[in-house]
Amino acid sequence: MSHLMGLQEYLDEHYDHSVFDRAKESDVPWEAHVQGQRVVDIRILENLRYDLKAHVEGEAPQLIQKTDIKLIYPARVAVAVRPLIKVERKVLDLGLTPIHSPSRRHHIKNKSLFPLMKDREVLFFTMLEGEVVKGIIADFSRYEITLNLKGGVPVTLLRHAIYDLRDKRGRCYLKRFQETHRDWEKSPLFVSSPDA
């Protein structure tokens, strides 16, 4: 059977990891970009199935829907991160809202992410409200993708909030494009079965 060498082992080890668990355990503030162009400092108190119970700076503890969170990083790196996040006005002007139905989201196949991570490709992720984040994939799991930005600064993107993914040549890596073009088959990690 055709496969990518190392992908299944990687998923076995990393696929259930959660940035929200990491943030809760760290017990320090994290900065989250939330739907509605809001940027808030939060301390995660509890990681529930669909929501976070969080203490928001200057407000009482509250529930935040996970689908409202687009990206998150430790507050200590916020000064380095903020200038690196650009906004694509055309996407912002679309007025996109969180996509609650998983079947309607802009999916990226793990088969696409794994070779891009291994090759340390510079990538451009566009979020639903137009934020453009440029970096190299450091890690990914079922619900998130962590990038190293310029200077190795880590930022975690929530997969439900991604609108587009391109490399520096403009090549698209969304599932709907890759189902036809299958770029993962061009990776040296790809092993083709004899009868494929």
N, C-alpha and C positions, 0 to 999 in steps of 0.2 A: 504494500500500500504506500502511496506517495505521502511524504511528510516533510516537515522542517526539523532538522536535527536539533534537539535540545528544547523544542517548544513545549512538549508535554511535561517534561521534567520541570521547566520553568513555571508552568501553570500550576502544577502540583504543589510547588513551594510558595508561590506568590499570589495565586488568584483570589484567595479569601482575605488578603490584607486590606485594612481600612485606614485611611488617613484620619478618620474621625476617632478611631480607637487610639491611634498614635497621639493625636492632639489631646485627647482626654487624659491619657497616661502622663503626658508631659507636664500637665498642671501649670502651663504658662499661656499667655494670650496668643491667639492666632488671628490673623487678619483674613477676613472672608469677603469676596466679591459676591454680592447677593443681587438677585433679580430686582430691577428698578434702579440700576446704576448706583446702588448703595455699597459702600465699603465700610465694614464694621469690625471692631475688635471684639473677639469672643473668647470665653473660656468654656470649653465643652464640659458639661456636668454629667450628661448621659447620652449614649449613642443608642437611640431607639431604632426600630425597623425603618420607618419612613421619615422620622424627624430627629432633630437634635434638641435636647434640653440644654440651653446655654445661657451663661451670664453675658449679656451684651454690655459693653462699656457704657456707663451712664444710665443704664436701664435695669429694670427688674429681670430676674431669670425668666426665660420664655421658650416656647417651642418654635423652632425654625424648620420648615419643610426642607428636606435634603434636596429636592428638585429645584429649590430657589437658589441654591449655592452653585456658583459657576467655577470658582477657583479659590484656593486657600493656601496659606503659607504661614510659618511662624512670624509673629509680629516683629521679632527682632531683626528680620531681614526686609521689612517693609520699605525702608528708605532706599534700599538697593533695587527692590522689585518694581515699585511704582513707575519710575521713569522708563522701564523696559516694556511696559504694557501700552501698546498703541491701540487706537480705535479705528475700525473700518466704518466710515460714515454710512456707506451704502447699506451695510448690514444693520447698523443701528437704526437707520430710518425704516427698516422693514417692520419694526415694532414687534419682534418675535417674543413670545412668552414661553415659560417652561413647557416642555413636552412631557406630559404625564404618561402617555401610552408608550411603552417601550417599542412597539412595532412602528411608531412614526418617527423615532429619533434618527439622527444622522450617525449611523453605526460605522465603526472601524473594526475590521476583523483582526483578531489576535494574530493571524497569519501575516497580516500586513505590518502590525506593530513590532513583532519580534525581530525580523530582519532589519527594520529601520533602527531599532535600539542597538542591535549588535554592530551595525555599520556606523553607528554614531552620526547618523544623518541629521543635518540642521533642518528643522521643520517649523512650519508656521501653522499654528492652531488658531482658528477663528471661533469665538464663542457666540452664543445666540444674541447677545447685545452688542456684538461687533468688536469686543476686545480681541486683539491679535497678540499671541504669545509666541515668541521665537525661542526655540531651545532644542536640546538633545534629550531623547527619552532616557531616563534613568531607571524607570520601573513602571510596571503597569499591573493592574489587577482587574477584577470583574467590573468595578464601578469607577475606576479612576486611572489617570495617567500622570506620573510625576516627571517633570522636565527639569533639567539643569539649564538655567538661563545663563547669560553672559556672566563670567566670573564664578560659575558653578553654583549659583543661587538656586535652591530648590523651590518649585511651585507645583502644586498638585491641581490638575484640572479634573473636573467631574465629567465623566463620559456622556452623561445625559445632557450636558450643556454645550456640547461641541456642535458647531454649525458646519465647519469645513476643516480639512487638513491637506496641506500641500507641502511639497519640498521646494527648494530654492529655484528649481526649474519650472515650477508651477504644476507639477504632476499631482493629481488628486489621489488620495488614499481612502476615500470613503468607500464603504461596502458596495454601494450601487454602481460605482465606477470600476472597482476592482473585481467584482464578480465576472466581468467580461475580460479585463486586461490582465488580471492575475499576476501582478508584479512579483509576488512572493516566489513564483516558480523560476524567476531569474536569479534568485539568491543562491550563493554557493552552499547555503545550508539546506537547500531543497534536494531531497532524494526522491527520484522517480521510481515507481515500482516497474518491474520488467514488463508487465502487461498493461501499463497506463498508456 
